[in-house]
Structures are given as structure tokens and as C-alpha cells.
């Protein structure tokens, strides 16, 4: 087990018992002010390197110099655990216990030392003794249970928490801890019961609990069993509306929209909320991609409301749902009315932004888009939506080859001081502009800055690939044509001409060059985004054949899987591609996406 795990446990023990704490990575201090702390930093380094014997020898010298300091003793414990010197650890803990025989935290550690020596009977006895002496302290139950959980003793940890709940007379105590324990054992009904108990105690936990339970529905072999737990809790607590919302959310997840709607209607009736619960249902339906249900809920709200306080948000949800369903003209009409007449400025701004976006992306009409955004900008003062608008205006300028105006807008975003996703996209497009102009050094610097500032960003991978291309080509005169062609391909891709980009990247001049791998990967993705299904599959497969250990092999399998997933006849091939990612890259950047795709393949049509 890693030393950091032991150290975290020790810090908890020492903090709870009032003893001095140990920092396994000591802060930098002046040696004259804290000479022992400085020396213990060396011990920590030795432990991190696995030099257990040397670390203990060093501690022996420190003990002789500084005396029986609690920090030294804490490091001895870490060293003994790391070195599997459990009898030494036991001896040290017994010395501590002789000075404080009823200290529950020391008893817990001693129980662990016994367990590590395979004396489970003694360990259990010591852990129970810790509970006996610390029975009025909630934290003692947590520390003992956590100690057990480190070694997979989940049933014993459950018993400890339940005993604490009983001893302290608090029926909702440890519900989060118990819920997580039951989740670990995939006992979802018990886990849900605990999380619902927590919800009733703290209604502010609704979002957390709902997310948990939605996950269980997806993973459970018997989803109805989960619904039944919620229904039972509702029967016990008929007036707790949070439970109706949880149940409604579960029904949405299962695509049982009529039942879900009834739950939200019950909430509305009990609250006499003038239809507000219908709007909440519409929001949840939209978030779960149940767009028809969202639109229906908004229409029903408009019929029943008397005050109409949520009309505008309702119209916004309806417009966004129409757009998501591909009903662009009705969506434009709805957004247009809101952009002109909405009293709520936030809704007015969002409607104006979305209106321009529909014109630009679906109507290919940048002139109308710029008019919509221009009207919206006259009144907005919200920096985030301002940046989003500038970005989309810049994209329109890019598509119409108005590169000077595009660059001006992007620089407005990067100088706005608002650190959001718009900033990342602005830097990326500025790098692209430099690439188009063949200012390769500037482009490389911009892409490098983006990667440093947004290490997990949406454009990081593309920025890295472009930086790789520029670096690989270097200053070679023979590679200037390559970089120029690559820049032309990226420009074609950015301007919405992916098949043109694919043709450039597939040229034979790229095949034997220093950037052959990058060109092959981007050619495949360009074919895919351009709808050239067969060429995309051929290109992705060719990349795998030529670069089986390539830098982009995981993303190549993802792209291949996504293409196969478009046709029910090739679902098995899609599954094979996604499985390759899980096998070869268990913690890779696209592994979670592949895992989600596999879930979709196993249950096609599931909402959410």
C-alpha cells in the first residue's frame, strides 16, 4: 500500500487525538526555524523512494537528537507499515497506548497492526474497544470504519456505522457513508434507502442524490427494484416533495414520461405553484433529451398558468427543444420573439445568441446571424455571453474569409479577462489564423500556451497535434511546403469544407513525410466529419495498420467505433473498437467516452 494512504490515516488519527500532525510533504521552512521539519522532509523523500531501511536509520538518528517528538513517531509508523514491519509497529503503538490506555484512535491503529499480522480476532477486539471508549464521538466510528474499509471489511464497517447510529440516537447519521458502502457492494436498494434518508435530513442534497440514483438505474439488472425503494420511502413520508422529484427523475431516465409528469404535477398541486412544477419537468426533460415531453410540458403550463411568471423560460425551453429536434424554422421564430420582447435580460440575451447560432450553423446565413448578434450586443453586459457571441461572430468572419475582422474579435475575447471555454476557443482560432498565414513560430507558441493554460480543455488535443506538426517539421526548408499544405487543410476544415481537407491530407506527399501519422489521423477525422463514411473507415483502419502503437490510436478506435455505431448491422464492430480502448487504455482520455458508448450499445434508445 502506498505511503500516502497510511499518512492520510495517521494525520486523521493524530488530528482527532490532539497529537501533533505530520506533513508527509513538509512545507518549505527555514532550517533555523524548524530544523526537525527540514530533516523529516529527507525521511519523506526516502519513503517515497522505497528506501525503508535508510528511512528508519535516519529516524533513529533524529530520535537520538530531538527526543521522543510525536512527528518522529508518526513517521516511524509510516515506515513500519511500508516496510511490513508490523511487530515493530505494534510495539510502538503499545508504548503510545501505555500513556493513554483509553485513546480510541491509538486502539484503532493497534487493531490495524494486529490485522496486518493476520490476528483478526485481536484486531476486532481492539476496534470494538475503540468504539467502547469513544462511543460518544462520531469521528471515532468513522475512523474505525475507515480502517476496516482499507482492507475490504465492508460488512464490519457497516456494523460500526449502524452501531454509531444506534448509540448516538441519530437515525440519519452516517447515511452518506453507509450509502457509499452499499454502493461498493452493489446493494443498490440499501444504498438508495440511505441516500434518501440523507435527502430527507438535508433537502439541499437533492442534486447529489438524484445523480447517484440515476446511475444505479443505468447499472442495475432490476431497475424496478430501485423504483420500489423510492415508492416505499414516499409511503413513509407522503408530504416530502423531494421524493416525488427523485421518482419523477427516475421515470424520465426510464423514458416513462407520463409517470414522470404525474410526479411533477403532484408537486405542483401540493405547492399550488401556478404550474411551476411543469416548467421544472420541462427543464429535466430537455436535459434528458426528451424534447417532445419538454415541449408538451411547456404547452400545458401555458394553458394552466394564471400569473405566467415562468412564461419566458418556458418559451426558451421550447425553442431549444425545437432546435434540438431539427425543427429549425419554428425554433428561429420562437427565439426571434424572445430576442425582441423578453423582459428578462438573461433570457433575451440567450435567445438572441441562439437565434444567431441557428442562422449561422443551420441556415448557413452569416449575414442574418450577425444582425441577430448585433442587436443582442446593444443591451447585453454579461461578459460570458458577450465572449460566446464574439467567438461565433469570429467563426462567421472566418467562413467568409474576413480574417482581419476575425482576428480582432478573437483578441477581444482573449483580452476580456473572462476565463471560460470561449477563451480557449479564441486562442485556438488565433493559432489557426497564424497557421493559415504561415507564421508557424507564432502558431506554435499560441498552441503551446493553450495547452499550458487549458490542459484538459476541448481544444487541447487538436492544439497538441498542431504543435507536434510544427515541431516535427522544424526549420527544414523541405518541410515548408508540408506545413503550408497542412495549414491549408486546417483552414478548409475550419471553414466547413472537411472533404477538401481530407483530400489535402491524403496526398502522397504527406504519406512518407515527418508528419505522416498526424496527416493520416486528421484525414480520417475529416472524412468522418464530411460524411464520407467508407473513406473514413478505410482511413481509420489504415492508420491502425500503419501506426499500431501510434499517438492517436485510442482516438482512432473511438472514431472507428462511432462510424460503425451509425448502422445496426455493424454494432458488433463498434463494440470491438470500443473494447480495444478499454483493454489498452483503461485510464485514457477517451476511455470514459468509449465506456458510455458501450452502455448505449447494450441499451439502445435509453434516455439520458
Order of alpha helices (4+ residues) and beta strands (2+ residues): alpha-alpha-alpha-alpha-alpha-alpha-alpha-alpha-alpha-alpha-alpha-alpha-alpha-alpha-alpha-alpha-alpha-alpha-alpha-alpha-alpha-alpha-alpha-alpha-alpha-alpha-alpha-alpha-alpha-alpha-alpha-alpha-alpha-alpha
